[in-house]
Amino acid sequence: TDIDLAGHEWTPIGIGLVSGYDIVEKYFHGIFDGQDHTVSNLKITSEHRFAGLFGIIGDPRYPDGKGTVKNLHIRNADLQITEPVTSEQYNEWGAGALAGLQSGVVERCSATGKIVGGDEGYFGGLVGMNYGGYGQCAIISNSYASVDVTGGNGDFSPGTHYCYIGGLVGNNGTTSGGSPIIYNCYSTGNVKGGDYAYIGGFVGRCGSTDTNLEANDVHSCYSL
């Protein structure tokens, strides 16, 4: 059945606790089939490292293609995310209506609404970061977002992070030979950011920490 979350503050599924690049607690590693039902009025206004209906899909430490969310539609999402205070150097954080961080499979999902994030994060209408690593794929297919996404400033100083803001995905990124893949998707929301932010109507950044940039695959997609 459809779910209306009006009047409730949502805690993401698979919220995760992060130490640097290491996910040390929870992430969603199963199969969630929404059977084309909707979740409406999703609201998150508290501090989270990765925020959305799901915080983290799949295991970003060692992506294995597991963790699947499909046939699910989010309507009228309202995410106003605050970065948690931490002393760690690698303080990655992000938000998307469906998931903040995605290292599994997302197919036939959609989202509408708005997302407001802060500085040096990953913000996308559907997914904050689509991350493939260690030779594995993270796949988003046959999905769309009509979400207004606003991010903050980036920073090029040592020990800091850029800000990646996109209509569907903020950062389509990889390390150690992984393959983040997006195909047959589109976005229609407004996208805004501050100084030194990477901003794209569809994807804010599509890149890699190694030399295999072709592994970051986006095809048969568009943004209006």
N, C-alpha and C positions, 0 to 999 in steps of 0.2 A: 504494500500500500504506500501511497505518498505520505511524506512526513513534513509537517509544518513546525519549524523551530522558533516561531515568533515568541518574543519575550524571554528567550533563554540564551545565556552565554555558553558557547560551545567550547568544549575541550577536544582538540583534534585526536582522532584515532591514530595510534602509533605515534605518540607525541615525541618520543626520543629524548635522550639526554646526550649531549655532544661534548666531547673533549677534543678540541682540535678537529682533525678529520675523522676521529673515531666515534662511531655511534656505540655508546656503552650500555644502552638500555633498550627501550621499546621501539619497534617499527612494525608496520603491517606486512606480513609475509604470507598471507593466505590468498584466497580468491573471493572477491566481492562482486556478485552479479546483481545489479540494481533492477534488472528486468524492465528497463525503461521507465522506472518510477522517478519521481522528483523529490528533492529535498529543498524546501523553500525557506527563505528568511534566515539563512545561516548567518550568525553574528559572532565575531571574535574581536575583542577589544583589549585583551590582556597581553602580557609579555610571553613570547614564544620564540624559540629558535627557528622552527619550521611550522607554519600555520596553514590550515585549510580544513576542509572536512576531514582529510587525512593529514597528519603531520609528515610522516615519512612512509612511502610505499617502497617495499623491497629493502634489501640490505646494502647500504652504500659502502660499507667496508669492503665487502667482497661480492659485487653484483653477480647474481646467478640467474637472472631472468625470472625469478619467482617474485610473487607479490603482484597480483592482478586486480584491477578495478575496471569494470566494463558495464555498459548499458545503464549509466547513471547520469542524472541531470540535476544541476543545482540552479535554483532560481532566486534572484534578488539577494545575492550574498552581500554582506556588509562587513568587510575586514578592515580594521584600523589597528595595525600591528605596531607594537613597541618592542625595540630590541632589548633583550635581557642584558643586565649589567654583568660584565665578566672581565676578569683580568687576563684571559687567554689571548694569545696573539692571533690565532686562527679562529676568529669569531664569526663564522659564516652563519647567515640566517636568511630567511626568505618566506614568501607567502604566495599561494595561489588558491583560487576558490576550491579546487579539488584537492591539491596537495602542495605543501611547501617544497618538498624534495621527493623526486620520483626516480627510482632505480629499477623498476619492474616493467609492467605493461599496463598501459591505459588505452582502452579502445571504446569507441562509440559513447563518449561522454561529452557533456556540454555544461556551460556555466553562463549566467548573467549576473550583473550586479556591479559592485565597485570595491576596489582595494586601495588602501592608502598605507604606504610603508615609509620607512625612514631612510637614513644614510647607509651606504655601503652594504646593500642587501640585494637579493634576487627576488623580483616581483613579476609575476605573470598572471594573465587572466585566468588560466586553467591551472598551470603548474609554475611554481617559482623557479625550480631548477630540474631539468631532465638530465640525469647524470649516469653515464655509462663508464665503467672502469674495469681494468684487469681483463681485457679481451671479451667482455660481455656487453650485451645490448640493453639499452633502456628505450622502450618504444612507446610512442604516442601516435595513435592512428584514428582516422575517421571521427574526429572530434572538433569542437569549435568553442570559442568564447566570445561573448559580447559583454565585456567587462571594462569599465573605465579604471585604468591602472595608473596610480601616481606614486612615484618613488622620490627619494631625496638626492643627496649629493654623493659623488664618488670621491676617492682620494688616491692620488698616485704616490703618496709618501710610503717609505719602507714600513712593513708591518701592518699595512692597512689594506682595504679591499675596494674594488671598484663597485659601482652600482649598476646593475643590469635590469632593464625594465622592458617588457614586451607584452603585446596584446594577448598572445597565447602562452608563451614561455619566456621567463626572464633570461635564463642562461641555459643554453643547450651545450653542455660541457662534458669533457672527458679527461681522464688521466690514465696512464699505463695501458694504452692500446684499447680502450673501450670504445663503444659506438652508441652514442645517443642519436636516435632516429625519430624523425617526425614526418608523417606522410598523410595525404588526404585530409588536411585540416585547414581551418581558416579562423580569422579573428576580425571583429568589427568595432571594438571599443576604442576610446580615446586613450592615448598613452602620453604621460608627462613625467619629466624628471628634472633634477637640479643640475648644478655645475658638475662637470666631469663624469656625468652619467652616460652609459651606453643605452640608447633608446631605439626601439624598433617597433613598427606597427604590428609585426608578427613575433619576432624573437629579438631580445635585446642584444644577445651575444651568441655566436655559434663558433666555438673555439676549443682549443686543446692545449694542455700543458706539454705535449710532446709534438713531434713533427708530422704526425699522421692526421692532418687536418681533414682529409677526405672521409675520415671515420665519422665526422659530424654531418649527418645526412639529413637534409630537409628537402623534400620534393613533393610535387603536386599539392602545393599549399598556396594560400593567398591571404591578403589583409585588405580590408576596405576602410 
